[in-house]
Every structure is written in C-alpha cells, then in structure tokens.
Amino acid sequence: MKALQVFRARSSEDKKSFVRWAFPGLFLQEKDICNGAGILLITVLLYGGLVLCIGKPFHPSGNAWAVMVIWLLASAGGWLVERVGLPGPLGMILTGIAVGNIHNGHLVKGLPASWSKELRAIALAIIFLRSGLELDLHIFKKVGWVATRLLLVPGILEACFDGGLAIALFGMPATFAFALGFILKAVGPALVIQCMFDVQQKRLGTAKSIPATVVAAASFDDMIAITGYTIFIDIAVKGEGNQVWAIMHGPVSVVLGILAGLIAAYLCAFTKLWNNRLKRTAVVLLSALFMKFIFDKYNFTSGGALGSLTLGLCVKELWARGQPGIFAIPETNHEYTRNVEKHVRWLWRFIMMPVLFGLIGNALRFNTLQHSSISKACAIIFAGLAVRMPATFLVMFGGGFTWKERLFFSFAWTPKATVQAALALSPLDAVIAAFKSAPKSAQALRYTQYANETLTTAIFCILIDGSIGTLLIRAFAPALLQREPEDNAEAPDAPMVPGLHPSSPRPMVHDPLDRQENEPQPLTAAELARQQELMQHKEQEFAMANEAMLAEFMEQIDQIADVVGQKELGQRDSSNCAGKLRLAVDGLRDRIAEHDYLKAEEVEGANDFLRATRQEHETLRRRGPGQQTSAASPSGIGNSSEAV
C-alpha cells in the first residue's frame, strides 16, 4: 500500500514536470500576477473616468464600449495563448471569433461599421509605418540577390496558384481571385522577425546570415503584397466602369502613395522643429495617419499604406544623414529612429494589434457563413503551402546553403498574420463602395459573397499558417542550422530592429543591421571626412554643454555663498555657514550626476571650490563683522568658473 502511494506521488510529480516543461508560461510568478492586476486596475479606473466624463458611448451596447471590450478580451486571449508558446495574434483572433458568435455578438452589438473600418485603417497605417522604420537597404544590399529571390518567387507563385484555386472552388472572377491570392501570399513580419530573433539569439545560422536574409526579405514582402492586391481589387470592382481607369487606378495609387511618403518624410526630417523624441514620434505617426485617411477618402486605399511605408523608410535615412540642410540638425543620429520605432511598436503591440485581430475575428459570423466555405478555404491554404514551401526550397539553390538550411528557409517563409488581418475586410469595403448605388443588385450580392469568402480564407490562413510556421521554426531550427561558437558568431544581443533588445516585450522584432559586423567595411575619403566633421561637431556640443552646466553650478554656489556671507559671517560660530554651503554643493552635484554632462574630475572640482569657499569665510569671520561689506562678493567666488 505504501509503495502504491509512493508510485502515485511520483506519477503526479512527473505529470507536473511534463506540464512545466511543455507549457512553462502557464505557471505564473508573483511579478506576472502583480503586472496583470495593475493593468486591470488601470483599465477599470480609465473606464470609470470615461463613463463619468463622456457617458453614453461607454455604456454597455455603446460604440466605445464595444471597442473597449474587444481590446480588453483580445489582449487577454493573446496573453493566454502566448503563455503556451503560440503567437499572440492567434489568441486575439480566436477571442474575436468567440465574442462575435456568442449570442450573435450581443456584447459588441453597438460597434458601428464605420468605426471598424477606420480602426482597421489606423492599424494598416501603423503596420506599414513600422515596416518602413524597420527596413534597411544596407542589409538588403548585403544579402542581395538571395533575399530578392526569396521575397519575389515563392510568394508570387503562391498568389497565382491560390488565385487559380479560388476561381475553381469559389467561382470568383480572375481579378478578384488574384486579389485574394496576394492577400494570402504575404508573410507576417511580426511573427517571422520575432522567430528570427530567437534563432539569432541561439547563434543558429549566423555564419551565413540566414536570420538576416529572412528578415530583409520579410520586410519588403508587405510592399509586394499590397501593390498586387491593389491592382487586382481595383480592376475587379471597378471593371464595369471606365476600363482604362480601372486598370490604371492601382498603379496610380502606388505612385501617389510613394510621392506623398517622400514629402511627409522631408517634413518629418526637420529636426530643428521636432527637437525631442515625443515631437518626432507625434509628427511621424500623425503624418502616416493623415496620408491614410486622405487617400481612403478619394478611394486610393493602398496609397495611404504605401505612403506610410515610404515615410518610415525615407525619414530613417534622412535622420541618419542629418538632412535636409538648414532645417535639420547636421549630425548622424540613429537614436531618432530607435526612439520613434519603440513608441510606434508599443502603440501597435498593446493597443492596435488586439483591436485589429479582435475586429477581424468578430467579423466572422458562423450563422451567415456557408459551411462549404471553410473546407474550401482550408483546401486553398494547404495547397498554397504545398506550393510555397518547395518553391522556397528550390529558389535558395545557388546561395551556398546546405539542403538543411534551404529546408529551414521553407519553414521560415510560412508564418502569416498581420497583412492578412489588415486586408481581410478591405475587399468587402471596396465592394460596398463600388455598389453603394445598388446594394441589393444581383452583382452586388455576388461580389459581397466573394468578399465574405475572402475574409474567411484570410482568417483561417492566420490560424493555420501562423501556428504551423512558428512551431516549425522553433522545433527544427536547432536541427537544421549550424550553431556558431561564441568567438565566431555574430553578437546575439544585437537588436535586429532599432530600439529592440532581448528584454523587450513580445511580439517583437529585431533588425540584423544594428549588430556589429565581424569585418569593418572600408570607408571612402568623403565618408572619413564627414565622420571627422561630425565628431568635431559632437565634441563642440559636448564642450558647450559642460560649460553651460558648470556656469549654472558656480552661479548658484555664488548666490548661496553671497547670501550666507551677508547673514552669518558676523556670528562667532560659522558651522551653519559651512553646512549650508556643503548641502548646497552636494544637492547640486547629485542633480548633475543624473546627467552625463560633467566628467568626474569636473564634479570633484566642485569640492575644491567648496573647500576654498569655506576657507575664505573662515578668514572673513576671523576679521570680524566690520569686514562683511567687502565679504559679500569675495574674489574667489566671483571667478568661480575659472577656479574650477
């Protein structure tokens, strides 16, 4: 009997150990509980304040209430799914599906369609703005032709193949089907880049820059997807009108978006106007949103997205070069991009990502969905994977990769999420806008059905490809990639995206361009001259900052010494005088120590000044009260800056 009890106890411990090994995130620590409780309390206080201030929109069944419920529940669902090792967007979209289908979405029935559309537009602008800030042309040039083949060939092949299947299974027109194909082709940058960050942290494949190659290609993949989608969806829904304009509308939208992004980037590069990180973040973010909304108003939907991407890419380069001219601070500063990207990433991660995926899940209503649509959508998704993965394996020939590394590329080029979520409802918006004069016509109803089937396919693509891709990368990366020793590998702690470090919250991405290269690149004479000029400029700025801080320091000491000298030099005991001076100097020194303006020897010089001041006051005290007039401004104090 005792042996049976021991066996049962061991079995129970073994089960707990297995669960801890398989799902380590399920076991909460005290800091996790405190963090969650703090966020919940802040949310309750915020909601209470909004209800009291604004009222009806935040009441149950109000429009703002619906958005807040979707955000809160989607955030919780994403957090729970992340605890078991799956991507957070999967939990967010599943939570949205549950909210929309329990009691026919009664909990969020107050959500207006216009709010959903505008929130998705904001999310799309932020997605492409982040992609632009994370892009780096230098790393793309380094990996070059290999990354170009990776971002072009497998995705376009899959888009064409998925489009052909959509024609056969859904009966869609060719242009509508290929628009669906380009929605499905795009990898999810947030998922892919986070997985590559984990791979690089383990020093897997870093000798051949495999993580960097995947990141560089993934960053450009969104642009290919949105361009192809725009061209085909415009031809599909505007084909009944002016045929020439229907064909040209997509390319014109792309060109206008790029031009607008360039203009906005030059505006945001006026760093003399935007002279702190909050101003720079605000002007970049508001410029992206302004472009998105104004292009949407005139039915150039993709123009706003591409404008945001161009804005992020170009303003990053302008900040790095200290341009343009008189309106910019003439120095190379990569911290501007890191700070802005950090703020935009926070806005995306904690606000807009739960809202976007929750809205997309909420839009899928099973009571209006044809049951065959799900099976057809899954068939298209799995068939697309069957084309995409072998194509990725084949296009990586000629890059010096082994068969295991090529197989890893095929796994790494699988996860999808953000682009599908951002574009899933766009076809329905385009159909509603195109047929608003006759929404009940047979053609309008048929195209609405195509748009709903596109939504269903995009959602299941996120659920299937997002989970399969991330699990394949995590499971097979150690077996397929060669681990580099520490003395040969790239620095694993180097962030692959500006501003991101290993301690950053998930889902996060990093940029291979911020790592230190093993072999420094030779600089031209012009580049060396520019570097020397920038170094001199920074040294001058540092010296001026030191002088200003020292001057402020000594001026305040002078004032205190002057006041103390006038009031207390006539007393027999001068300890109060010395004590006040010491406290004043120590307080100022502590305040200065919070900054990096003064060197250690300069701060130590303040102590010398303190001792000289005390000595002079002791001398004046011994002379007696009759000398106080001349003591008000002793010679040592008047030239305090020179004394230090």
C-alpha positions as CSV (number, residue, x, y, z in Angstrom):
1,M,0.0,0.0,0.0
2,K,2.8,2.4,0.9
3,A,4.6,1.5,-2.4
4,L,1.4,2.4,-4.3
5,Q,1.2,5.8,-2.6
6,V,4.8,6.5,-3.5
7,F,4.2,5.5,-7.1
8,R,1.1,7.8,-7.3
9,A,3.1,10.6,-5.8
10,R,5.9,10.1,-8.3
11,S,3.4,9.9,-11.2
12,S,1.8,13.2,-10.0
13,E,5.2,14.9,-9.8
14,D,6.2,13.5,-13.3
15,K,3.0,15.0,-14.8
16,K,3.6,18.3,-13.2
17,S,7.2,18.3,-14.5
18,F,6.0,17.5,-18.0
19,V,3.4,20.3,-17.9
20,R,6.1,22.7,-16.7
21,W,8.4,21.6,-19.5
22,A,5.8,21.7,-22.2
23,F,4.0,24.9,-21.1
24,P,6.4,26.9,-18.9
25,G,4.3,30.0,-19.4
26,L,1.3,28.6,-17.6
27,F,2.9,28.9,-14.2
28,L,2.6,32.5,-13.2
29,Q,5.1,34.2,-11.0
30,E,4.4,36.9,-8.5
31,K,5.5,39.6,-10.8
32,D,3.2,38.4,-13.6
33,I,0.2,38.4,-11.2
34,C,1.1,41.9,-9.9
35,N,1.6,43.2,-13.5
36,G,-1.8,41.8,-14.7
37,A,-3.6,43.1,-11.6
38,G,-2.1,46.5,-12.1
39,I,-3.1,46.7,-15.8
40,L,-6.7,45.5,-14.9
41,L,-7.0,48.2,-12.2
42,I,-5.8,50.9,-14.5
43,T,-8.3,49.7,-17.1
44,V,-11.1,49.8,-14.6
45,L,-10.1,53.3,-13.4
46,L,-9.8,54.5,-17.0
47,Y,-13.2,53.1,-17.9
48,G,-14.8,54.6,-14.9
49,G,-13.4,58.0,-15.7
50,L,-14.6,57.8,-19.3
51,V,-18.1,56.8,-18.3
52,L,-18.4,59.7,-15.9
53,C,-16.9,62.2,-18.3
54,I,-18.4,61.1,-21.6
55,G,-21.3,58.9,-20.6
56,K,-23.5,57.1,-23.2
57,P,-20.9,55.8,-25.7
58,F,-19.2,53.9,-22.9
59,H,-22.3,52.4,-21.5
60,P,-23.0,48.7,-22.4
61,S,-24.2,48.5,-26.0
62,G,-22.4,51.8,-26.8
63,N,-19.9,52.1,-29.6
64,A,-16.9,52.9,-27.4
65,W,-17.9,50.1,-25.1
66,A,-17.7,47.7,-27.9
67,V,-14.2,48.7,-28.9
68,M,-13.0,48.6,-25.3
69,V,-14.5,45.1,-24.8
70,I,-12.8,43.8,-28.0
71,W,-9.5,45.4,-27.0
72,L,-9.6,44.0,-23.4
73,L,-10.7,40.5,-24.3
74,A,-8.4,40.2,-27.3
75,S,-5.5,41.3,-25.2
76,A,-6.3,38.7,-22.6
77,G,-6.7,36.0,-25.2
78,G,-3.4,36.8,-26.9
79,W,-1.7,36.8,-23.5
80,L,-3.1,33.4,-22.6
81,V,-2.0,31.9,-26.0
82,E,1.5,33.3,-25.6
83,R,1.8,31.6,-22.3
84,V,1.6,28.2,-24.1
85,G,4.2,29.2,-26.7
86,L,1.9,30.1,-29.6
87,P,1.8,33.5,-31.3
88,G,-0.4,36.0,-29.5
89,P,-2.4,37.1,-32.6
90,L,-3.9,33.6,-32.8
91,G,-5.5,34.0,-29.3
92,M,-6.6,37.5,-30.2
93,I,-8.4,36.4,-33.4
94,L,-10.0,33.4,-31.6
95,T,-11.2,35.7,-28.9
96,G,-12.8,37.9,-31.5
97,I,-14.5,35.0,-33.2
98,A,-15.9,33.9,-29.8
99,V,-17.2,37.4,-29.0
100,G,-18.8,37.8,-32.4
101,N,-20.6,34.4,-32.3
102,I,-21.7,34.1,-28.7
103,H,-25.4,35.3,-28.6
104,N,-24.9,36.7,-32.1
105,G,-22.3,39.2,-30.9
106,H,-24.7,40.8,-28.4
107,L,-21.8,42.0,-26.2
108,V,-20.5,44.2,-29.0
109,K,-23.7,45.0,-30.9
110,G,-23.0,48.7,-30.6
111,L,-19.9,48.6,-32.8
112,P,-20.7,50.7,-36.0
113,A,-19.2,49.5,-39.3
114,S,-17.6,52.9,-39.8
115,W,-15.6,52.6,-36.6
116,S,-14.4,49.2,-37.6
117,K,-13.3,50.5,-41.0
118,E,-11.4,53.5,-39.5
119,L,-9.7,51.4,-36.8
120,R,-8.5,48.9,-39.4
121,A,-7.2,51.9,-41.5
122,I,-5.2,53.1,-38.5
123,A,-3.8,49.6,-37.9
124,L,-2.8,49.3,-41.5
125,A,-1.0,52.6,-41.5
126,I,0.9,51.6,-38.3
127,I,1.8,48.2,-39.8
128,F,3.4,49.8,-42.9
129,L,4.9,52.6,-40.9
130,R,6.7,50.1,-38.7
131,S,7.8,48.1,-41.8
132,G,9.4,51.3,-43.2
133,L,11.1,52.1,-40.0
134,E,12.5,48.6,-39.7
135,L,13.6,48.3,-43.3
136,D,17.3,48.8,-44.0
137,L,18.6,49.0,-47.5
138,H,22.2,48.3,-46.5
139,I,21.4,44.8,-45.1
140,F,19.3,44.1,-48.2
141,K,22.2,45.0,-50.4
142,K,24.4,42.7,-48.4
143,V,22.2,39.7,-48.8
144,G,21.2,40.9,-52.2
145,W,20.0,38.5,-54.9
146,V,19.2,35.7,-52.4
147,A,16.7,37.9,-50.5
148,T,15.3,39.2,-53.7
149,R,14.5,35.7,-55.0
150,L,13.1,34.8,-51.6
151,L,10.6,37.7,-51.4
152,L,9.5,37.5,-55.1
153,V,9.4,33.9,-56.4
154,P,7.6,31.8,-53.7
155,G,5.0,34.4,-52.8
156,I,4.1,35.3,-56.3
157,L,3.9,31.6,-57.3
158,E,1.6,31.0,-54.3
159,A,-0.6,34.1,-55.1
160,C,-1.1,32.8,-58.7
161,F,-1.8,29.2,-57.5
162,D,-4.2,30.3,-54.8
163,G,-5.9,32.6,-57.3
164,G,-6.4,29.7,-59.7
165,L,-7.9,27.5,-56.9
166,A,-10.2,30.4,-55.8
167,I,-11.5,30.6,-59.4
168,A,-12.2,26.8,-59.4
169,L,-13.6,26.4,-55.8
170,F,-15.3,29.8,-55.2
171,G,-16.2,30.6,-58.7
172,M,-14.6,34.1,-58.4
173,P,-13.7,36.3,-61.3
174,A,-9.9,36.0,-62.1
175,T,-9.1,39.5,-60.8
176,F,-10.9,39.0,-57.5
177,A,-9.3,35.6,-57.1
178,F,-5.8,37.0,-57.7
179,A,-6.5,39.8,-55.2
180,L,-7.2,37.1,-52.7
181,G,-4.0,35.4,-53.7
182,F,-1.9,38.4,-53.0
183,I,-3.6,38.8,-49.5
184,L,-2.6,35.2,-48.8
185,K,1.0,35.5,-50.1
186,A,2.4,37.9,-47.5
187,V,4.3,36.6,-44.6
188,G,3.7,38.1,-41.2
189,P,6.7,40.4,-40.3
190,A,6.0,40.4,-36.6
191,L,5.9,36.6,-36.4
192,V,8.8,36.0,-38.8
193,I,11.2,38.5,-37.4
194,Q,10.5,37.5,-33.8
195,C,11.3,33.9,-34.7
196,M,14.5,35.0,-36.4
197,F,15.4,37.0,-33.3
198,D,15.2,33.8,-31.2
199,V,17.2,31.9,-33.8
200,Q,20.0,34.5,-33.8
201,Q,20.0,34.6,-30.0
202,K,20.9,30.9,-30.1
203,R,23.7,31.6,-32.8
204,L,22.0,29.4,-35.3
205,G,22.8,30.0,-39.0
206,T,24.5,33.4,-38.2
207,A,27.7,32.5,-40.1
208,K,25.7,32.6,-43.4
209,S,23.4,35.5,-42.3
210,I,20.3,33.3,-42.5
211,P,18.3,35.2,-39.9
212,A,19.3,38.5,-41.6
213,T,18.3,37.2,-45.0
214,V,14.8,36.2,-43.8
215,V,14.3,39.5,-42.0
216,A,15.4,41.6,-45.0
217,A,13.0,39.7,-47.4
218,A,10.1,39.7,-44.9
219,S,10.4,43.5,-44.5
220,F,9.9,44.1,-48.2
221,D,7.2,41.4,-48.7
222,D,4.4,43.6,-47.4
223,M,5.0,46.1,-50.2
224,I,4.8,43.4,-52.9
225,A,1.5,42.1,-51.4
226,I,-0.3,45.4,-51.0
227,T,0.8,46.5,-54.5
228,G,-0.5,43.3,-56.2
229,Y,-3.7,43.3,-54.1
230,T,-4.5,47.0,-55.0
231,I,-4.0,46.4,-58.7
232,F,-6.3,43.4,-58.9
233,I,-9.0,44.5,-56.5
234,D,-9.4,47.8,-58.3
235,I,-9.8,46.1,-61.7
236,A,-12.2,43.6,-60.1
237,V,-14.7,46.0,-58.5
238,K,-14.3,48.9,-61.0
239,G,-14.3,46.9,-64.1
240,E,-17.9,47.8,-65.0
241,G,-16.9,51.5,-65.4
242,N,-14.0,53.1,-67.2
243,Q,-11.8,50.1,-68.1
244,V,-8.7,52.2,-68.6
245,W,-9.0,53.9,-65.3
246,A,-9.8,50.6,-63.5
247,I,-6.5,49.2,-64.8
248,M,-4.5,52.4,-64.1
249,H,-6.1,53.1,-60.7
250,G,-3.9,50.6,-58.8
251,P,-0.5,51.8,-60.3
252,V,-1.6,55.5,-59.9
253,S,-2.4,54.8,-56.2
254,V,1.0,53.3,-55.7
255,V,2.9,56.2,-57.3
256,L,0.8,58.8,-55.4
257,G,1.4,57.0,-52.2
258,I,5.2,56.9,-52.7
259,L,5.3,60.6,-53.6
260,A,3.2,61.5,-50.6
261,G,5.5,59.4,-48.4
262,L,8.6,61.3,-49.7
263,I,7.0,64.7,-49.0
264,A,6.0,63.6,-45.5
265,A,9.5,62.2,-44.8
266,Y,11.1,65.5,-45.7
267,L,8.7,67.3,-43.4
268,C,9.4,64.9,-40.5
269,A,13.2,65.3,-41.1
270,F,13.1,69.0,-40.0
271,T,14.6,68.0,-36.6
272,K,15.1,71.6,-35.6
273,L,11.3,71.8,-35.4
274,W,10.8,68.3,-33.9
275,N,13.6,68.7,-31.3
276,N,12.6,65.9,-28.9
277,R,11.5,62.3,-29.2
278,L,7.8,62.8,-28.4
279,K,7.6,65.5,-31.1
280,R,9.3,63.3,-33.7
281,T,7.0,60.3,-32.8
282,A,3.9,62.5,-33.0
283,V,4.7,64.1,-36.4
284,V,5.7,60.8,-37.9
285,L,2.6,59.0,-36.6
286,L,0.2,61.8,-37.4
287,S,1.6,62.2,-41.0
288,A,1.1,58.5,-41.6
289,L,-2.5,58.6,-40.4
290,F,-3.2,61.8,-42.3
291,M,-2.0,60.2,-45.6
292,K,-4.0,57.0,-44.9
293,F,-7.3,58.9,-44.2
294,I,-7.0,61.3,-47.1
295,F,-6.1,58.6,-49.6
296,D,-9.1,56.5,-48.3
297,K,-11.4,59.5,-48.8
298,Y,-10.6,59.5,-52.5
299,N,-10.6,55.7,-52.9
300,F,-6.8,55.3,-53.2
301,T,-6.8,52.7,-50.4
302,S,-3.3,51.3,-50.9
303,G,-1.8,54.8,-51.5
304,G,-2.0,55.6,-47.8
305,A,-0.4,52.3,-46.8
306,L,2.5,52.7,-49.2
307,G,2.8,56.3,-48.2
308,S,3.3,55.2,-44.6
309,L,5.9,52.6,-45.6
310,T,7.8,55.2,-47.7
311,L,7.6,57.7,-44.9
312,G,9.2,55.3,-42.4
313,L,11.9,54.2,-44.8
314,C,12.9,57.7,-46.0
315,V,12.7,59.5,-42.7
316,K,15.0,56.9,-41.2
317,E,17.6,57.6,-44.0
318,L,17.2,61.4,-43.7
319,W,17.7,61.2,-39.9
320,A,20.8,59.0,-40.3
321,R,22.4,61.5,-42.7
322,G,21.4,64.7,-40.9
323,Q,19.4,66.0,-43.8
324,P,17.7,68.1,-45.2
325,G,20.0,71.1,-45.0
326,I,19.2,74.1,-42.8
327,F,16.1,72.6,-41.2
328,A,17.9,69.5,-39.8
329,I,20.5,69.1,-37.1
330,P,23.7,68.3,-39.1
331,E,24.6,65.0,-37.4
332,T,24.2,61.3,-37.9
333,N,21.6,60.1,-35.4
334,H,20.2,56.6,-35.4
335,E,18.7,57.1,-32.0
336,Y,15.9,59.1,-33.6
337,T,14.7,56.1,-35.5
338,R,15.1,53.8,-32.5
339,N,13.0,56.0,-30.2
340,V,10.2,56.6,-32.7
341,E,10.1,52.9,-33.6
342,K,10.0,52.0,-29.9
343,H,6.9,54.3,-29.4
344,V,5.2,53.0,-32.5
345,R,5.9,49.4,-31.6
346,W,4.4,50.0,-28.2
347,L,1.2,51.5,-29.7
348,W,0.9,48.6,-32.1
349,R,1.7,45.9,-29.6
350,F,-0.6,46.9,-26.7
351,I,-3.3,48.9,-28.4
352,M,-3.8,48.4,-32.2
353,M,-2.8,44.7,-32.6
354,P,-5.5,43.4,-30.1
355,V,-8.1,45.8,-31.7
356,L,-7.2,44.7,-35.3
357,F,-7.3,41.0,-34.7
358,G,-10.3,41.2,-32.4
359,L,-12.2,43.1,-35.1
360,I,-11.3,40.6,-37.8
361,G,-12.4,37.7,-35.6
362,N,-15.6,39.5,-34.7
363,A,-16.4,39.9,-38.4
364,L,-16.6,36.2,-38.9
365,R,-20.2,35.1,-38.2
366,F,-20.9,31.4,-38.5
367,N,-24.6,31.9,-38.7
368,T,-24.2,33.6,-42.1
369,L,-21.3,31.5,-43.3
370,Q,-21.7,28.7,-45.8
371,H,-20.3,25.5,-44.3
372,S,-18.5,24.7,-47.6
373,S,-16.6,27.9,-47.4
374,I,-14.5,26.7,-44.5
375,S,-13.5,23.5,-46.2
376,K,-12.7,25.3,-49.5
377,A,-10.7,28.0,-47.6
378,C,-8.6,25.3,-45.8
379,A,-8.0,23.5,-49.1
380,I,-6.7,26.7,-50.7
381,I,-4.4,27.4,-47.7
382,F,-2.9,23.9,-47.5
383,A,-2.5,23.8,-51.3
384,G,-0.7,27.1,-51.1
385,L,1.7,25.8,-48.5
386,A,2.3,22.8,-50.7
387,V,3.5,25.2,-53.5
388,R,5.2,27.8,-51.3
389,M,7.5,25.5,-49.3
390,P,9.0,23.5,-52.2
391,A,9.4,26.8,-54.2
392,T,11.2,28.4,-51.3
393,F,13.5,25.3,-51.1
394,L,14.3,25.5,-54.8
395,V,14.9,29.2,-55.1
396,M,17.6,29.1,-52.4
397,F,19.8,27.0,-54.6
398,G,23.0,28.9,-55.6
399,G,23.3,30.8,-52.4
400,G,25.8,28.5,-50.8
401,F,23.3,26.9,-48.4
402,T,23.1,23.2,-47.5
403,W,19.9,21.2,-48.0
404,K,19.1,21.6,-44.3
405,E,19.4,25.3,-44.5
406,R,17.2,25.5,-47.6
407,L,14.6,23.4,-45.7
408,F,14.8,25.9,-42.9
409,F,14.1,28.8,-45.3
410,S,11.0,27.0,-46.5
411,F,9.8,26.7,-42.8
412,A,10.7,30.3,-42.0
413,W,8.8,31.6,-45.0
414,T,5.5,30.2,-43.7
415,P,4.1,32.3,-40.8
416,K,1.4,34.7,-41.7
417,A,-0.8,37.1,-39.7
418,T,-0.6,40.9,-39.9
419,V,-1.1,41.6,-43.6
420,Q,-4.0,39.1,-43.8
421,A,-5.7,40.7,-40.8
422,A,-5.2,44.2,-42.2
423,L,-6.5,43.4,-45.7
424,A,-9.1,40.7,-44.9
425,L,-12.1,43.1,-44.8
426,S,-10.7,45.5,-47.5
427,P,-12.4,43.7,-50.4
428,L,-15.8,44.0,-48.6
429,D,-15.2,47.7,-48.1
430,A,-14.3,48.0,-51.8
431,V,-17.5,46.2,-52.9
432,I,-19.7,48.3,-50.6
433,A,-18.2,51.5,-52.0
434,A,-18.5,50.3,-55.6
435,F,-22.1,49.2,-55.4
436,K,-23.5,51.7,-52.9
437,S,-26.0,52.9,-55.6
438,A,-27.4,49.4,-56.0
439,P,-26.5,47.3,-52.9
440,K,-29.3,44.7,-53.5
441,S,-28.5,44.0,-57.1
442,A,-27.5,40.5,-58.1
443,Q,-24.0,41.5,-59.0
444,A,-23.5,43.4,-55.6
445,L,-24.8,40.3,-53.7
446,R,-22.5,38.0,-55.7
447,Y,-19.4,40.2,-55.0
448,T,-20.4,40.5,-51.4
449,Q,-20.3,36.8,-51.2
450,Y,-16.8,36.8,-52.8
451,A,-15.7,39.3,-50.2
452,N,-17.0,37.2,-47.3
453,E,-15.2,34.1,-48.7
454,T,-12.0,36.2,-48.9
455,L,-12.5,37.2,-45.2
456,T,-13.0,33.5,-44.2
457,T,-9.9,32.4,-46.1
458,A,-7.7,35.1,-44.6
459,I,-8.8,34.3,-41.1
460,F,-8.1,30.6,-41.4
461,C,-4.8,31.4,-43.1
462,I,-3.8,33.3,-40.0
463,L,-4.8,30.4,-37.7
464,I,-3.2,27.7,-39.8
465,D,-0.1,29.3,-41.3
466,G,0.7,31.4,-38.2
467,S,0.7,28.4,-35.9
468,I,2.3,25.9,-38.2
469,G,5.0,28.3,-39.3
470,T,6.1,29.4,-35.8
471,L,6.1,25.8,-34.5
472,L,8.2,24.5,-37.4
473,I,10.8,27.2,-36.9
474,R,11.1,26.6,-33.1
475,A,11.1,22.9,-33.4
476,F,13.5,22.4,-36.4
477,A,15.9,25.4,-36.2
478,P,18.4,23.6,-33.8
479,A,18.4,20.5,-36.1
480,L,18.7,22.3,-39.4
481,L,21.0,25.2,-38.7
482,Q,24.6,25.1,-37.6
483,R,25.4,26.7,-34.2
484,E,28.3,29.0,-34.2
485,P,30.7,29.2,-31.3
486,E,30.7,32.5,-29.3
487,D,34.1,33.6,-30.6
488,N,32.9,33.3,-34.3
489,A,29.2,34.1,-34.2
490,E,27.5,37.4,-34.6
491,A,26.8,39.2,-31.4
492,P,23.5,37.6,-30.3
493,D,22.4,40.5,-28.2
494,A,22.5,42.9,-31.1
495,P,18.9,44.0,-31.9
496,M,17.7,43.3,-35.4
497,V,15.3,46.3,-35.3
498,P,16.2,49.8,-34.0
499,G,15.4,50.1,-30.3
500,L,14.6,46.5,-29.6
501,H,16.6,44.4,-27.2
502,P,16.2,40.8,-25.9
503,S,14.3,42.1,-22.9
504,S,11.6,43.8,-25.0
505,P,8.0,42.5,-24.7
506,R,6.6,40.1,-27.2
507,P,5.8,40.1,-30.0
508,M,8.9,41.8,-31.0
509,V,11.1,42.1,-33.9
510,H,14.7,42.9,-34.3
511,D,17.0,44.2,-37.0
512,P,20.1,42.5,-38.2
513,L,21.5,45.8,-39.2
514,D,22.3,47.0,-35.7
515,R,24.7,44.2,-35.0
516,Q,28.4,44.7,-35.1
517,E,30.0,43.3,-38.2
518,N,32.9,40.9,-37.9
519,E,34.8,42.8,-40.6
520,P,34.5,46.6,-40.7
521,Q,33.7,48.0,-44.1
522,P,36.3,50.3,-45.7
523,L,35.2,54.0,-45.9
524,T,35.8,56.3,-48.7
525,A,37.7,59.6,-48.2
526,A,34.5,61.6,-48.3
527,E,32.9,59.4,-45.7
528,L,36.0,59.7,-43.4
529,A,35.9,63.5,-43.8
530,R,32.2,63.5,-42.9
531,Q,32.8,61.3,-39.9
532,Q,35.6,63.6,-38.7
533,E,33.4,66.7,-39.2
534,L,30.6,65.0,-37.2
535,M,32.9,64.0,-34.4
536,Q,34.2,67.6,-34.2
537,H,30.6,68.9,-34.1
538,K,29.7,66.5,-31.3
539,E,32.8,67.4,-29.3
540,Q,31.9,71.1,-29.6
541,E,28.4,70.4,-28.5
542,F,29.7,68.4,-25.5
543,A,32.1,71.1,-24.5
544,M,29.4,73.8,-24.7
545,A,27.1,71.6,-22.6
546,N,29.8,71.2,-20.0
547,E,30.5,75.0,-19.9
548,A,26.8,75.7,-19.5
549,M,26.4,73.2,-16.7
550,L,29.5,74.4,-14.9
551,A,28.4,78.0,-15.2
552,E,25.0,77.2,-13.8
553,F,26.6,75.3,-11.0
554,M,29.0,78.0,-10.0
555,E,26.5,80.8,-10.3
556,Q,24.2,79.1,-7.8
557,I,27.1,78.5,-5.4
558,D,28.0,82.2,-5.7
559,Q,24.4,83.2,-4.9
560,I,24.2,80.9,-1.8
561,A,27.7,82.0,-0.6
562,D,26.7,85.6,-1.0
563,V,23.5,85.3,1.0
564,V,25.1,83.2,3.7
565,G,28.0,85.6,3.9
566,Q,25.8,88.6,4.4
567,K,23.7,87.0,7.1
568,E,26.0,84.8,9.1
569,L,29.7,85.9,8.8
570,G,29.3,88.1,11.9
571,Q,28.4,85.1,14.1
572,R,31.1,83.5,16.3
573,D,30.2,80.0,15.0
574,S,30.4,79.6,11.3
575,S,29.3,76.0,11.2
576,N,25.9,77.0,9.9
577,C,27.6,78.8,7.0
578,A,29.8,75.8,6.0
579,G,26.9,73.4,6.5
580,K,24.6,75.3,4.2
581,L,27.3,75.6,1.6
582,R,28.1,71.9,1.8
583,L,24.4,70.9,1.5
584,A,24.0,73.2,-1.5
585,V,27.0,71.8,-3.3
586,D,26.0,68.2,-2.5
587,G,22.5,68.8,-3.8
588,L,23.7,70.4,-7.0
589,R,26.2,67.6,-7.5
590,D,23.5,64.9,-7.1
591,R,21.4,66.7,-9.6
592,I,24.2,67.0,-12.1
593,A,25.1,63.3,-11.6
594,E,21.8,62.4,-13.1
595,H,23.1,63.7,-16.4
596,D,26.3,62.9,-18.4
597,Y,27.4,66.4,-19.0
598,L,30.2,66.7,-16.4
599,K,33.2,64.5,-16.1
600,A,34.2,63.0,-12.7
601,E,37.1,65.4,-12.3
602,E,34.9,68.4,-13.0
603,V,32.4,67.3,-10.3
604,E,35.4,66.8,-8.0
605,G,36.5,70.3,-8.7
606,A,33.3,71.5,-7.1
607,N,34.6,70.0,-3.8
608,D,37.8,72.0,-4.2
609,F,35.7,75.1,-4.7
610,L,33.7,74.3,-1.6
611,R,36.9,74.0,0.5
612,A,38.2,77.3,-0.9
613,T,34.9,79.0,-0.1
614,R,34.9,77.7,3.5
615,Q,38.4,78.8,4.0
616,E,37.6,82.3,2.7
617,H,34.6,82.5,5.0
618,E,36.7,81.3,8.0
619,T,39.2,84.1,7.2
620,L,36.4,86.7,6.9
621,R,34.9,85.5,10.2
622,R,38.2,86.0,12.0
623,R,38.4,89.6,10.6
624,G,35.0,90.3,12.3
625,P,31.7,91.9,11.3
626,G,33.2,95.1,10.2
627,Q,34.6,93.4,7.0
628,Q,31.2,92.0,5.9
629,T,30.7,94.6,3.2
630,S,33.8,93.5,1.4
631,A,32.9,89.9,2.1
632,A,29.6,89.9,0.2
633,S,31.4,89.0,-3.0
634,P,34.8,87.5,-2.2
635,S,37.3,87.3,-5.0
636,G,37.4,83.6,-5.1
637,I,33.7,83.4,-5.6
638,G,33.4,86.0,-8.3
639,N,35.6,84.0,-10.6
640,S,34.3,80.6,-9.6
641,S,34.2,79.1,-13.1
642,E,37.8,79.9,-13.6
643,A,38.6,78.4,-10.1
644,V,37.3,75.1,-11.2
